[in-house]
Amino acid sequence: MPFDCRHRQRFGPGACLSGCPAAPPIFDVVRVGRAGDLPPADPAFIDVAVLDMHCGWPNLGHGAILQAMQNALCDLAGPLAEAGIGFRALSYDVRGGGVVPEPPGDRHQLYIGTGGPGHLDPRMNDGRSDGSQGVVEDPSWEPRVFALFDAIRASRSAALLAVCHTFGVMCRWLGVADAVLRGPAKGGKSAGIVENVLSGEALAHPWFSAFSKELPDGRRHYVLDSRLYDLVPRAERPAGVAALSHEAADESGSGDQSAAEGGPGGRALTMLEAARDEGGVMPRILGVNHHPEIVNRPRLLVTLEKEYARGAVSREWYEERRAGLTEPVADERGDGLLHLTSRYTFMGPLRFHLHTLALRRGRDDLRARIGPAHDSVIGRIS
């Protein structure tokens, strides 16, 4: 189930930098740093809302999400061009600019939330405590984002995919887990390639049960981690919310991830679903506490080197990210397992929902050409 475009499979990753078929106007990006930056709706574009939670901090995740969107649209570039339809990623600076996209309607049906620094409760970011990572922010965005999430959940068709920091915001919105700073007993920040464990709910899920069948033991899978906080589940959670994975437990109590490998699921929640698509297969609201968007590590390593060379990031930040991007996976399938996680926890759902938007907008001839590509996303399990 290769969630990659035919162009990159044929010509290699370098082809994306010089001759991507999904370049503008098939896929474009508009930064919305304040309300006045929002362009008017255009019938020639399908607008996707990216909730940028980085609060102005340097990062690799935002660009990787945009790259994943462009890659997912590459195979549709010809039909989209013929139909005169393009996609725009409207990237809203939620925490830094206080800009929150409008609820689902004619403009937005797909929302994608990024990672970001600091405490998951914006009121706790005083710029001084270890957990705030120097972030000071106006918390007035949070109730507006919660209202947006309520509207997405109430919709029958809108979708939300959330990684890392936005996952934590989702946990606060749903009241399913509390953020606990990872102290010395847990080894401090969890960074690099670690193991997570699928839950029983995931094994019974029509999408993630297919993921389970491709894992060596059916449950344990590699993720690319970068988190200061554990999301510790509460005793109860709302109806319709599924806890899909947890951290691998370190039974020794040392906080050493190597001791956790092969162990059962730990306390920290690492993936949840709050709604499913009308077909009953694909998650419609999905949050993960890792970075499945950072799947093309060699390409992102080049980006990282350029950022450091121009002085845009600190040595400490550079070294931590470089370690995660160059860390080998100690398994006979190597990077394949890391890619497998990305396919099921982000790339596949992203492609499905983007293609769904194209199908809704397109004429009969466009739907005839997009349909097979869309169906192939879930074809293995449907």
Secondary structure, DSSP 8 states (H G I E B T S, - for coil): ---S-HHHHHH-TTHHHH--TT-TTSEEEEEESSGGG-----TTEEEEEEEE-STT---SHHHHHHHHHHHHHHTTHHHHHHHT-EEEEEEEEHHHH------SSSSEEEEEE---SS-SSGGG-BSSSGGGTT-B--TTHHHHHHHHHHHHHHSSS-EEEEETHHHHHHHHHHT-EEEEE--GGGTSSEEEEEEEEE-HHHHTSTTHHHHHHTSSSSSEEEEEEEESEEEEE-S---TT-EEEEEEE--TTSS--HHHHTT--EEEEEEEEEEEE-TTSSSEEEEEESS-TT---HHHHHHHHHHHHHTT-S-HHHHHHHHHHHH----STTTHHHHHHHHIIIIIHHHHHHHHHHHHHHS-HHHHHHHHHHHHHHHTTT-
